[in-house]
Amino acid sequence: MKKLLLFSPITTLFGLFYRAEDEIIITIGASEALDAAFRTILEEGDEVVVLAPAYPGYIPLIVLCGAKPVLVDTSANGFKPDLELLKQAVTNKTKAILFNYPSNPTGVIMTEEEMEPLAEWIKTQGLYVISDEIYSKNTFGSRHVSFASLDGMKEKTIVIKGL
């Protein structure tokens, strides 16, 4: 019998390959995917760093898991995190950092050069990245870069993508 390979939109958009049989979950929408991701990795008392301003639907999903959202104000930094902001926000209770680029509500994107130092540090912290990339096609004049595509980040990143 011939083996059928299935490719997700993630594969063709970001140069990544995910096995359909054990690396992709199909949900009704991005909010359900976020909920499933949080319920999978969070336990009572955990913290999730959320870059603000942020889509308001994130906070209730984190709280419903018994975890605490830790909001990091990025407004003074062009709505982008820098390493010092993340270092100040992460504690021994932090389980994940939520990235939403292109951002809802700001529309800001992050470049690979801006993401790389963050990824290098995150790898040393044992944290998950929840990368909400639902607006990845909304990049005008530049190309979207997925956190999962950075060296050593695929295994640490839960990518949320939609149609």
Biotite code that builds the C-alpha atoms (Angstrom):
import biotite.structure as struc

atoms = struc.array([
    struc.Atom([0.000, 0.000, 0.000], chain_id="A", res_id=1, res_name="MET", atom_name="CA", element="C"),
    struc.Atom([1.316, 3.428, -0.941], chain_id="A", res_id=2, res_name="LYS", atom_name="CA", element="C"),
    struc.Atom([1.838, 5.851, 1.950], chain_id="A", res_id=3, res_name="LYS", atom_name="CA", element="C"),
    struc.Atom([0.017, 9.148, 1.539], chain_id="A", res_id=4, res_name="LEU", atom_name="CA", element="C"),
    struc.Atom([1.803, 12.245, 2.811], chain_id="A", res_id=5, res_name="LEU", atom_name="CA", element="C"),
    struc.Atom([-0.376, 15.091, 3.975], chain_id="A", res_id=6, res_name="LEU", atom_name="CA", element="C"),
    struc.Atom([0.897, 18.643, 4.057], chain_id="A", res_id=7, res_name="PHE", atom_name="CA", element="C"),
    struc.Atom([-0.591, 21.372, 6.221], chain_id="A", res_id=8, res_name="SER", atom_name="CA", element="C"),
    struc.Atom([-0.646, 25.075, 5.368], chain_id="A", res_id=9, res_name="PRO", atom_name="CA", element="C"),
    struc.Atom([2.103, 25.455, 7.971], chain_id="A", res_id=10, res_name="ILE", atom_name="CA", element="C"),
    struc.Atom([4.421, 23.301, 5.864], chain_id="A", res_id=11, res_name="THR", atom_name="CA", element="C"),
    struc.Atom([4.112, 25.374, 2.729], chain_id="A", res_id=12, res_name="THR", atom_name="CA", element="C"),
    struc.Atom([4.039, 28.756, 4.452], chain_id="A", res_id=13, res_name="LEU", atom_name="CA", element="C"),
    struc.Atom([6.984, 28.477, 6.815], chain_id="A", res_id=14, res_name="PHE", atom_name="CA", element="C"),
    struc.Atom([9.201, 25.759, 5.375], chain_id="A", res_id=15, res_name="GLY", atom_name="CA", element="C"),
    struc.Atom([8.337, 23.366, 8.203], chain_id="A", res_id=16, res_name="LEU", atom_name="CA", element="C"),
    struc.Atom([7.162, 19.783, 7.970], chain_id="A", res_id=17, res_name="PHE", atom_name="CA", element="C"),
    struc.Atom([4.669, 18.401, 10.466], chain_id="A", res_id=18, res_name="TYR", atom_name="CA", element="C"),
    struc.Atom([3.478, 14.798, 10.442], chain_id="A", res_id=19, res_name="ARG", atom_name="CA", element="C"),
    struc.Atom([-0.300, 14.797, 10.048], chain_id="A", res_id=20, res_name="ALA", atom_name="CA", element="C"),
    struc.Atom([-0.669, 11.624, 12.109], chain_id="A", res_id=21, res_name="GLU", atom_name="CA", element="C"),
    struc.Atom([0.887, 12.951, 15.324], chain_id="A", res_id=22, res_name="ASP", atom_name="CA", element="C"),
    struc.Atom([1.893, 16.607, 15.066], chain_id="A", res_id=23, res_name="GLU", atom_name="CA", element="C"),
    struc.Atom([-1.251, 18.359, 13.828], chain_id="A", res_id=24, res_name="ILE", atom_name="CA", element="C"),
    struc.Atom([-4.543, 18.852, 15.629], chain_id="A", res_id=25, res_name="ILE", atom_name="CA", element="C"),
    struc.Atom([-7.503, 20.217, 13.724], chain_id="A", res_id=26, res_name="ILE", atom_name="CA", element="C"),
    struc.Atom([-9.883, 22.373, 15.731], chain_id="A", res_id=27, res_name="THR", atom_name="CA", element="C"),
    struc.Atom([-12.968, 24.404, 14.936], chain_id="A", res_id=28, res_name="ILE", atom_name="CA", element="C"),
    struc.Atom([-10.991, 27.624, 15.201], chain_id="A", res_id=29, res_name="GLY", atom_name="CA", element="C"),
    struc.Atom([-7.910, 29.293, 16.619], chain_id="A", res_id=30, res_name="ALA", atom_name="CA", element="C"),
    struc.Atom([-9.606, 29.959, 19.979], chain_id="A", res_id=31, res_name="SER", atom_name="CA", element="C"),
    struc.Atom([-10.277, 26.251, 20.430], chain_id="A", res_id=32, res_name="GLU", atom_name="CA", element="C"),
    struc.Atom([-6.686, 25.501, 19.460], chain_id="A", res_id=33, res_name="ALA", atom_name="CA", element="C"),
    struc.Atom([-5.426, 28.002, 22.036], chain_id="A", res_id=34, res_name="LEU", atom_name="CA", element="C"),
    struc.Atom([-7.674, 26.477, 24.681], chain_id="A", res_id=35, res_name="ASP", atom_name="CA", element="C"),
    struc.Atom([-6.418, 22.967, 23.875], chain_id="A", res_id=36, res_name="ALA", atom_name="CA", element="C"),
    struc.Atom([-2.797, 24.120, 23.970], chain_id="A", res_id=37, res_name="ALA", atom_name="CA", element="C"),
    struc.Atom([-3.199, 25.851, 27.340], chain_id="A", res_id=38, res_name="PHE", atom_name="CA", element="C"),
    struc.Atom([-5.109, 22.908, 28.841], chain_id="A", res_id=39, res_name="ARG", atom_name="CA", element="C"),
    struc.Atom([-2.351, 20.577, 27.670], chain_id="A", res_id=40, res_name="THR", atom_name="CA", element="C"),
    struc.Atom([0.616, 22.403, 29.180], chain_id="A", res_id=41, res_name="ILE", atom_name="CA", element="C"),
    struc.Atom([-0.735, 24.451, 32.104], chain_id="A", res_id=42, res_name="LEU", atom_name="CA", element="C"),
    struc.Atom([-1.313, 23.402, 35.688], chain_id="A", res_id=43, res_name="GLU", atom_name="CA", element="C"),
    struc.Atom([-2.785, 25.276, 38.637], chain_id="A", res_id=44, res_name="GLU", atom_name="CA", element="C"),
    struc.Atom([-0.435, 28.104, 39.655], chain_id="A", res_id=45, res_name="GLY", atom_name="CA", element="C"),
    struc.Atom([1.544, 28.285, 36.396], chain_id="A", res_id=46, res_name="ASP", atom_name="CA", element="C"),
    struc.Atom([2.146, 31.612, 34.688], chain_id="A", res_id=47, res_name="GLU", atom_name="CA", element="C"),
    struc.Atom([1.960, 32.605, 31.039], chain_id="A", res_id=48, res_name="VAL", atom_name="CA", element="C"),
    struc.Atom([3.697, 35.738, 29.786], chain_id="A", res_id=49, res_name="VAL", atom_name="CA", element="C"),
    struc.Atom([1.330, 37.665, 27.500], chain_id="A", res_id=50, res_name="VAL", atom_name="CA", element="C"),
    struc.Atom([2.668, 40.567, 25.463], chain_id="A", res_id=51, res_name="LEU", atom_name="CA", element="C"),
    struc.Atom([0.332, 43.556, 25.733], chain_id="A", res_id=52, res_name="ALA", atom_name="CA", element="C"),
    struc.Atom([-1.634, 44.994, 24.153], chain_id="A", res_id=53, res_name="PRO", atom_name="CA", element="C"),
    struc.Atom([-3.091, 41.599, 23.376], chain_id="A", res_id=54, res_name="ALA", atom_name="CA", element="C"),
    struc.Atom([-6.162, 39.943, 21.950], chain_id="A", res_id=55, res_name="TYR", atom_name="CA", element="C"),
    struc.Atom([-8.604, 39.971, 24.912], chain_id="A", res_id=56, res_name="PRO", atom_name="CA", element="C"),
    struc.Atom([-9.568, 36.313, 24.460], chain_id="A", res_id=57, res_name="GLY", atom_name="CA", element="C"),
    struc.Atom([-6.199, 35.059, 25.749], chain_id="A", res_id=58, res_name="TYR", atom_name="CA", element="C"),
    struc.Atom([-6.666, 36.032, 29.394], chain_id="A", res_id=59, res_name="ILE", atom_name="CA", element="C"),
    struc.Atom([-9.849, 34.016, 30.124], chain_id="A", res_id=60, res_name="PRO", atom_name="CA", element="C"),
    struc.Atom([-8.373, 30.890, 28.525], chain_id="A", res_id=61, res_name="LEU", atom_name="CA", element="C"),
    struc.Atom([-5.304, 31.094, 30.768], chain_id="A", res_id=62, res_name="ILE", atom_name="CA", element="C"),
    struc.Atom([-7.364, 31.824, 33.894], chain_id="A", res_id=63, res_name="VAL", atom_name="CA", element="C"),
    struc.Atom([-9.739, 28.911, 33.180], chain_id="A", res_id=64, res_name="LEU", atom_name="CA", element="C"),
    struc.Atom([-6.709, 26.612, 33.405], chain_id="A", res_id=65, res_name="CYS", atom_name="CA", element="C"),
    struc.Atom([-5.908, 27.890, 36.893], chain_id="A", res_id=66, res_name="GLY", atom_name="CA", element="C"),
    struc.Atom([-2.891, 29.771, 35.604], chain_id="A", res_id=67, res_name="ALA", atom_name="CA", element="C"),
    struc.Atom([-1.963, 33.444, 35.875], chain_id="A", res_id=68, res_name="LYS", atom_name="CA", element="C"),
    struc.Atom([-1.467, 35.716, 32.866], chain_id="A", res_id=69, res_name="PRO", atom_name="CA", element="C"),
    struc.Atom([1.540, 38.009, 33.318], chain_id="A", res_id=70, res_name="VAL", atom_name="CA", element="C"),
    struc.Atom([1.045, 41.030, 31.079], chain_id="A", res_id=71, res_name="LEU", atom_name="CA", element="C"),
    struc.Atom([4.144, 42.676, 29.647], chain_id="A", res_id=72, res_name="VAL", atom_name="CA", element="C"),
    struc.Atom([3.573, 46.169, 28.276], chain_id="A", res_id=73, res_name="ASP", atom_name="CA", element="C"),
    struc.Atom([5.375, 46.476, 24.936], chain_id="A", res_id=74, res_name="THR", atom_name="CA", element="C"),
    struc.Atom([3.998, 49.923, 24.018], chain_id="A", res_id=75, res_name="SER", atom_name="CA", element="C"),
    struc.Atom([7.265, 51.723, 24.807], chain_id="A", res_id=76, res_name="ALA", atom_name="CA", element="C"),
    struc.Atom([9.135, 49.269, 22.597], chain_id="A", res_id=77, res_name="ASN", atom_name="CA", element="C"),
    struc.Atom([7.173, 49.585, 19.339], chain_id="A", res_id=78, res_name="GLY", atom_name="CA", element="C"),
    struc.Atom([4.818, 46.808, 20.527], chain_id="A", res_id=79, res_name="PHE", atom_name="CA", element="C"),
    struc.Atom([7.634, 44.257, 20.366], chain_id="A", res_id=80, res_name="LYS", atom_name="CA", element="C"),
    struc.Atom([9.237, 42.391, 23.258], chain_id="A", res_id=81, res_name="PRO", atom_name="CA", element="C"),
    struc.Atom([12.889, 42.644, 23.953], chain_id="A", res_id=82, res_name="ASP", atom_name="CA", element="C"),
    struc.Atom([15.002, 40.268, 25.966], chain_id="A", res_id=83, res_name="LEU", atom_name="CA", element="C"),
    struc.Atom([15.081, 42.467, 29.078], chain_id="A", res_id=84, res_name="GLU", atom_name="CA", element="C"),
    struc.Atom([11.270, 42.715, 29.173], chain_id="A", res_id=85, res_name="LEU", atom_name="CA", element="C"),
    struc.Atom([10.992, 38.935, 29.005], chain_id="A", res_id=86, res_name="LEU", atom_name="CA", element="C"),
    struc.Atom([13.671, 38.357, 31.630], chain_id="A", res_id=87, res_name="LYS", atom_name="CA", element="C"),
    struc.Atom([11.832, 40.669, 34.040], chain_id="A", res_id=88, res_name="GLN", atom_name="CA", element="C"),
    struc.Atom([8.511, 38.876, 33.486], chain_id="A", res_id=89, res_name="ALA", atom_name="CA", element="C"),
    struc.Atom([9.630, 35.248, 33.702], chain_id="A", res_id=90, res_name="VAL", atom_name="CA", element="C"),
    struc.Atom([9.634, 33.554, 37.114], chain_id="A", res_id=91, res_name="THR", atom_name="CA", element="C"),
    struc.Atom([10.073, 29.979, 38.286], chain_id="A", res_id=92, res_name="ASN", atom_name="CA", element="C"),
    struc.Atom([6.282, 29.589, 37.781], chain_id="A", res_id=93, res_name="LYS", atom_name="CA", element="C"),
    struc.Atom([6.363, 30.634, 34.119], chain_id="A", res_id=94, res_name="THR", atom_name="CA", element="C"),
    struc.Atom([5.389, 27.793, 31.800], chain_id="A", res_id=95, res_name="LYS", atom_name="CA", element="C"),
    struc.Atom([5.018, 29.624, 28.470], chain_id="A", res_id=96, res_name="ALA", atom_name="CA", element="C"),
    struc.Atom([5.336, 32.855, 26.561], chain_id="A", res_id=97, res_name="ILE", atom_name="CA", element="C"),
    struc.Atom([2.525, 33.763, 24.191], chain_id="A", res_id=98, res_name="LEU", atom_name="CA", element="C"),
    struc.Atom([3.560, 35.493, 20.980], chain_id="A", res_id=99, res_name="PHE", atom_name="CA", element="C"),
    struc.Atom([1.005, 36.892, 18.534], chain_id="A", res_id=100, res_name="ASN", atom_name="CA", element="C"),
    struc.Atom([2.756, 38.194, 15.453], chain_id="A", res_id=101, res_name="TYR", atom_name="CA", element="C"),
    struc.Atom([1.447, 39.675, 13.269], chain_id="A", res_id=102, res_name="PRO", atom_name="CA", element="C"),
    struc.Atom([-0.170, 41.161, 16.318], chain_id="A", res_id=103, res_name="SER", atom_name="CA", element="C"),
    struc.Atom([-3.829, 41.582, 17.059], chain_id="A", res_id=104, res_name="ASN", atom_name="CA", element="C"),
    struc.Atom([-4.556, 44.444, 17.815], chain_id="A", res_id=105, res_name="PRO", atom_name="CA", element="C"),
    struc.Atom([-1.445, 46.396, 16.707], chain_id="A", res_id=106, res_name="THR", atom_name="CA", element="C"),
    struc.Atom([-0.593, 44.776, 13.357], chain_id="A", res_id=107, res_name="GLY", atom_name="CA", element="C"),
    struc.Atom([3.106, 44.809, 14.275], chain_id="A", res_id=108, res_name="VAL", atom_name="CA", element="C"),
    struc.Atom([5.297, 41.987, 12.991], chain_id="A", res_id=109, res_name="ILE", atom_name="CA", element="C"),
    struc.Atom([8.640, 40.696, 14.239], chain_id="A", res_id=110, res_name="MET", atom_name="CA", element="C"),
    struc.Atom([11.619, 40.011, 12.028], chain_id="A", res_id=111, res_name="THR", atom_name="CA", element="C"),
    struc.Atom([13.808, 36.955, 12.268], chain_id="A", res_id=112, res_name="GLU", atom_name="CA", element="C"),
    struc.Atom([16.629, 39.156, 13.574], chain_id="A", res_id=113, res_name="GLU", atom_name="CA", element="C"),
    struc.Atom([14.389, 40.391, 16.395], chain_id="A", res_id=114, res_name="GLU", atom_name="CA", element="C"),
    struc.Atom([13.184, 36.899, 17.246], chain_id="A", res_id=115, res_name="MET", atom_name="CA", element="C"),
    struc.Atom([16.528, 35.066, 17.300], chain_id="A", res_id=116, res_name="GLU", atom_name="CA", element="C"),
    struc.Atom([17.910, 36.450, 20.598], chain_id="A", res_id=117, res_name="PRO", atom_name="CA", element="C"),
    struc.Atom([14.550, 35.801, 22.264], chain_id="A", res_id=118, res_name="LEU", atom_name="CA", element="C"),
    struc.Atom([14.534, 32.221, 20.976], chain_id="A", res_id=119, res_name="ALA", atom_name="CA", element="C"),
    struc.Atom([18.108, 31.601, 22.145], chain_id="A", res_id=120, res_name="GLU", atom_name="CA", element="C"),
    struc.Atom([17.199, 32.741, 25.653], chain_id="A", res_id=121, res_name="TRP", atom_name="CA", element="C"),
    struc.Atom([13.870, 30.861, 25.708], chain_id="A", res_id=122, res_name="ILE", atom_name="CA", element="C"),
    struc.Atom([15.717, 27.616, 24.876], chain_id="A", res_id=123, res_name="LYS", atom_name="CA", element="C"),
    struc.Atom([17.791, 28.028, 28.054], chain_id="A", res_id=124, res_name="THR", atom_name="CA", element="C"),
    struc.Atom([14.684, 28.588, 30.201], chain_id="A", res_id=125, res_name="GLN", atom_name="CA", element="C"),
    struc.Atom([12.755, 25.400, 29.430], chain_id="A", res_id=126, res_name="GLY", atom_name="CA", element="C"),
    struc.Atom([9.669, 27.367, 28.389], chain_id="A", res_id=127, res_name="LEU", atom_name="CA", element="C"),
    struc.Atom([7.027, 26.678, 25.783], chain_id="A", res_id=128, res_name="TYR", atom_name="CA", element="C"),
    struc.Atom([6.199, 29.214, 23.112], chain_id="A", res_id=129, res_name="VAL", atom_name="CA", element="C"),
    struc.Atom([2.572, 29.507, 22.117], chain_id="A", res_id=130, res_name="ILE", atom_name="CA", element="C"),
    struc.Atom([2.778, 31.256, 18.757], chain_id="A", res_id=131, res_name="SER", atom_name="CA", element="C"),
    struc.Atom([-0.574, 32.575, 17.555], chain_id="A", res_id=132, res_name="ASP", atom_name="CA", element="C"),
    struc.Atom([0.103, 33.013, 13.846], chain_id="A", res_id=133, res_name="GLU", atom_name="CA", element="C"),
    struc.Atom([-3.494, 33.340, 12.725], chain_id="A", res_id=134, res_name="ILE", atom_name="CA", element="C"),
    struc.Atom([-2.673, 36.600, 10.910], chain_id="A", res_id=135, res_name="TYR", atom_name="CA", element="C"),
    struc.Atom([0.537, 35.352, 9.274], chain_id="A", res_id=136, res_name="SER", atom_name="CA", element="C"),
    struc.Atom([-0.725, 36.223, 5.793], chain_id="A", res_id=137, res_name="LYS", atom_name="CA", element="C"),
    struc.Atom([-1.334, 39.834, 6.841], chain_id="A", res_id=138, res_name="ASN", atom_name="CA", element="C"),
    struc.Atom([2.227, 40.997, 6.296], chain_id="A", res_id=139, res_name="THR", atom_name="CA", element="C"),
    struc.Atom([2.481, 43.771, 3.775], chain_id="A", res_id=140, res_name="PHE", atom_name="CA", element="C"),
    struc.Atom([5.980, 44.473, 2.517], chain_id="A", res_id=141, res_name="GLY", atom_name="CA", element="C"),
    struc.Atom([7.677, 41.841, 4.649], chain_id="A", res_id=142, res_name="SER", atom_name="CA", element="C"),
    struc.Atom([7.613, 38.101, 5.194], chain_id="A", res_id=143, res_name="ARG", atom_name="CA", element="C"),
    struc.Atom([6.233, 36.329, 8.251], chain_id="A", res_id=144, res_name="HIS", atom_name="CA", element="C"),
    struc.Atom([8.707, 34.244, 10.239], chain_id="A", res_id=145, res_name="VAL", atom_name="CA", element="C"),
    struc.Atom([7.365, 31.537, 12.523], chain_id="A", res_id=146, res_name="SER", atom_name="CA", element="C"),
    struc.Atom([8.992, 31.049, 15.924], chain_id="A", res_id=147, res_name="PHE", atom_name="CA", element="C"),
    struc.Atom([8.923, 27.325, 15.159], chain_id="A", res_id=148, res_name="ALA", atom_name="CA", element="C"),
    struc.Atom([11.222, 27.876, 12.159], chain_id="A", res_id=149, res_name="SER", atom_name="CA", element="C"),
    struc.Atom([14.052, 29.231, 14.297], chain_id="A", res_id=150, res_name="LEU", atom_name="CA", element="C"),
    struc.Atom([16.890, 26.862, 15.149], chain_id="A", res_id=151, res_name="ASP", atom_name="CA", element="C"),
    struc.Atom([15.862, 24.478, 17.945], chain_id="A", res_id=152, res_name="GLY", atom_name="CA", element="C"),
    struc.Atom([12.414, 26.041, 18.454], chain_id="A", res_id=153, res_name="MET", atom_name="CA", element="C"),
    struc.Atom([10.083, 23.636, 16.625], chain_id="A", res_id=154, res_name="LYS", atom_name="CA", element="C"),
    struc.Atom([10.019, 21.252, 19.585], chain_id="A", res_id=155, res_name="GLU", atom_name="CA", element="C"),
    struc.Atom([9.270, 24.086, 22.020], chain_id="A", res_id=156, res_name="LYS", atom_name="CA", element="C"),
    struc.Atom([6.648, 25.903, 19.947], chain_id="A", res_id=157, res_name="THR", atom_name="CA", element="C"),
    struc.Atom([2.932, 25.269, 19.644], chain_id="A", res_id=158, res_name="ILE", atom_name="CA", element="C"),
    struc.Atom([1.853, 27.030, 16.462], chain_id="A", res_id=159, res_name="VAL", atom_name="CA", element="C"),
    struc.Atom([-1.735, 28.228, 16.224], chain_id="A", res_id=160, res_name="ILE", atom_name="CA", element="C"),
    struc.Atom([-2.756, 28.676, 12.596], chain_id="A", res_id=161, res_name="LYS", atom_name="CA", element="C"),
    struc.Atom([-6.047, 28.891, 10.779], chain_id="A", res_id=162, res_name="GLY", atom_name="CA", element="C"),
    struc.Atom([-7.651, 29.175, 7.411], chain_id="A", res_id=163, res_name="LEU", atom_name="CA", element="C"),
])
